[in-house]
Amino acid sequence: MLTVMDWLVSMRRVRNRVYSDFAMQSRLVEYRQLLERALEAGYRICSVGGIWRQVVAGGLAPSQRYLVLRHDIDTDPGTAAAMWDIDRGLAIESSYFFRLSTLAPALMVDISAGGGEASYHYEELASVAKRRRLRNRSDALRALPEARELFAENLQKLRVATGLPMRVVASHGDFVNRHVGVPNWVILADPEFRRRVDVELETYDEALLRHLPSRHIDAPHPRFWEPTDPSAMIRAGEPVVSLLVHPRQWRANRLANARDDLRRVAEGVRYSLPAAI
């Protein structure tokens, strides 16, 4: 039974979501200032692929501070372009991962040509689960072969369309992944399949994450960061700081956010319907 406290918490979340999506002032100046502070503190700002190449080449230099900058473009490639302009102006290297729904081939090519990394933010297991209305972990795991073939097909199309290698990829997290308890990255848990599609690194690989002990993800208003604001780690001189950011949390693109909110509601309604026989 819904208590008064539950209702208040729910209303607060709705209020904060509405504010973030439609009323929040641009935070891109704060984004630039954060990166400038890191540079002033002696950090080398690099992409996911860049830090991985350093690891493979012999390990991270003990005397160097690293800030790994990753952007997941869940929505709003327009704000992603504005963030890339900031990155390029600061002459830093960073990663941008695009979903099929947010593809911006010209921007992706521009990022790569400018020294950044542009690649695929994939979600094929979630797509299959939503389309087939899979309800549990067992059904999701049985659908892995289908999801893998769809991933291989989509990745190849993206490589042809952009001319980019896309050997470093990042899985997207969808509500259906949480429901069935299986993340999209299990698509690449099979070493043979990974070799077949020529993917060197998945951003959630343990071989990478063990080198990123201080990981920070941007969050909606009013918290802005999970688990903590990375500025404190930068001031403290933490050797390696990893940032995962999303355009949505830095500028309220009202039209893009409205479309995404409506899409999420529609997907939730469709998923709640009985599975087709």
N, C-alpha and C positions, 0 to 999 in steps of 0.2 A: 504494500500500500504506500502511495506517495505521501511523504510527510511534508510539513511546511518547509523544513530545512531543505529537503530534496528539491522542492519547487523553487525556492529562492536561489539555490545553486544553479538549477537549470536556466532560470531567467537571467541570471548574471552571465552565464556562458553565451546565451543568445544575444544579450546586449553587447558583450565584448566582441562577438563575431560580427554583428551588424556594424559596429563602430570600425573594426579592422577592415571590413570589406568595402565600406562606403563613405566613411567620414575621416578616417585617419589621414593626417598630413604626411607628405612624403618624408621618409627617413633616409633618403639617399645621401644626404649630407653626413648623417651619422655613419653610414656605411663607409664613405670615403675617409672620414676622420678615424674610424677604427683601423683601417688599413694603413693610414699614415702613421698612427701611433705604433703599429707593429713594425713598420719600416724604420722609424726613428729609434725603436728599441733593438734594432739589429737583426730583425727576423728576415729570412729569405722566404718570400711568399711564393708558393709553388702549387702546381696542379696535383691531382691524385697520381696521374701517370708520372709526373716529375719526381715525386717523393718515392714512388715505387722503383723507378730507374736508379735512384740513389741507393736504395736498399739493395737491389740486385747487384749493383756495381761494387759493393763492398761494405755497405752500411752507412749510416748517417754520421757525419763528422761531429765529434764531441764538442768542438769549439764553435759550431754553427747552430743558430736557432732557426727553426722551421715553422712556418705557418702554412698549413695545407688548406686551400680554399676551393670548396666545391659548391656549385650551384645546381640544384635540381629544379628544372623548369616544369613544375606541375601545371602551372597556368601562366599566362601573361608573358609571352616572348618579347613584348614591347619593353617592359621593365627590365627584362634580361639584357636587352640591347643597351639600355641606359647604364646598367651595372658593368657591362663589358666596356663601355666608353670610359668609365671610371678606372677600371683595371688597366686598360690600355694607356690611359693618361699617366698612371703611376708606374708604367713599365713593369707590371708584375704578371706572373703566369698563374692561370687558374683553370678550373674545369667547369664545363657547362654540359649538363645531361638533359636531353630533350625527349619528351614522350611523343608518341605518334600524333597525339592531339595538339601538341605545341610545336611541331616541327617548323623550323625557319631555316631552310637550306642556305640561303644567302648569308644569314647571320652566322651559321655554323661554319661556313667556309671562311668568313671574315675572322672569326675567333681563331681558327686554326692557322690562318695565314699570319695573324698578329702574334703568334707564339703561345696562344692558349690551347686548350683541349676541348673539343666538342664531340659528343658521342651520344649513345642511346640510353634512355631512361625507360627500361622495359617493364612490361607487366602482363606478359602473355598468359601466365597461369591464372591470374585474376580475371583476364578477359574470357578465358575458357570457362572458368567457374561461374562467372556471371551469366554467360550465354546459356550454359547448361543447368544453371541454378543448383550447383553442387553445394551440399549442406555440411559436409564433415571432412575431416582430415583424410580418411581412407579414400573417399571419392576423389578428392583433389589429387592425391598421390597417384591414383590410377589414371588420372588425366594428364600426367606429366609427359608421356610421349607425344600427345597432341600439342601440348603447349610448347614443347621443344621444337617440333617441326614448324610451328607458327613463328617462333622466335627466329629460327634459322632463315625462314623466308623473309621476314621483316628486316632483319639485320642486313641481309644481302641487298635488298631493295634500297635501303638507306645508304649503304656503301656505294652503290651504283649512282644514286641520285646526287650524292655530295662529293664523291671522290675521296672521302676520308676513311682511314683504316678502321677506326672504332674498335680497337683491341682492348680498350678499357671501358667497361660498361657498368651501369648502376641500376639496381632493381628499384622499382617504385613500390610503395606500400599502399594498398587499397583496403577499403573497409571489408571486402570479402576475404582478403588474406587473414585479417584478424578474426573473422567469423570462423573460417575453417582451420585456422591455426597453422597455415603453411605459407611462408613468404615466397615471393617471386624468385628469389635468388637460388632456390633449389633446382631451378631449370639448369643452372650451370654447375651443380654439384657433381655431375658425372664427368670425370676427366676426359673420357673418350669423346663425349659430345663437345666438350669445350675445345678440344683439339680440332675437331671437325669444323667448327664454326670460327676457328682462329681467334679465340678470346684469351688474352693473356691474364687479365685481372678483372675480378668483380670487386666493387668497392667494399663489400662486406666480407671479403676473404679474411680469415683469421691471420694469414701470413702478412697482411697489410695492417690490420687493426692492432696487432701486438706492438706496432711501432707508433701508434697514435693513442697514448694513454689519456690525453686531455682533449676530449671531444665535446663540441658545443653545437647545438642545433637552434636556429632561430625559432621563435614561437609567436603566437598572436598576442596582441595587446591584452592585458597590461604587463605581462611577464617579459616578453620579448626574447628570452633565452632559456634553454634547458640544457643541462641542469643549472648552470650559472652563467653569468656574463663573462665572456672570455677576456674582457679588459683586465680583470684581476690577474689572470694567468700571464698575460702579456707583461703587466707591470712587474710581476714576480720573476719574470725571466724563465718561465717554463720552457724546457728545451724544444718540445714539439707541441704545437697547438693546432687542432683540426676544427675547421668551421664548415658546417653544412647550412647553406642559406637558400631561401626560396624567394623569388621576386614578390610574391603576394604579401610577405611580411614587411616589405620595405616601401611599397607604394600602393595605394588603393586604386586600382584600375576598375572603376565601378562596372563597366560593361562586361569586362572579362570575368569579374567575380560573380556577377549576376548570372551569366551563362553557366559558369561552373557550378554554382549553387543549385541551379535548376537541373543541371545534368545529374548531379549527385542525388537529388531527390528522385528524379525519374529512374535512375539505376536502382535505387533502394526499393522503390515500388515494384519494379519489374522483378527484382530478385526475390521479393517476398511472395510472389505468386507461386502456385504449385508448379513443380518441375514437369516439363512435357514428358509424356510417356514414350 
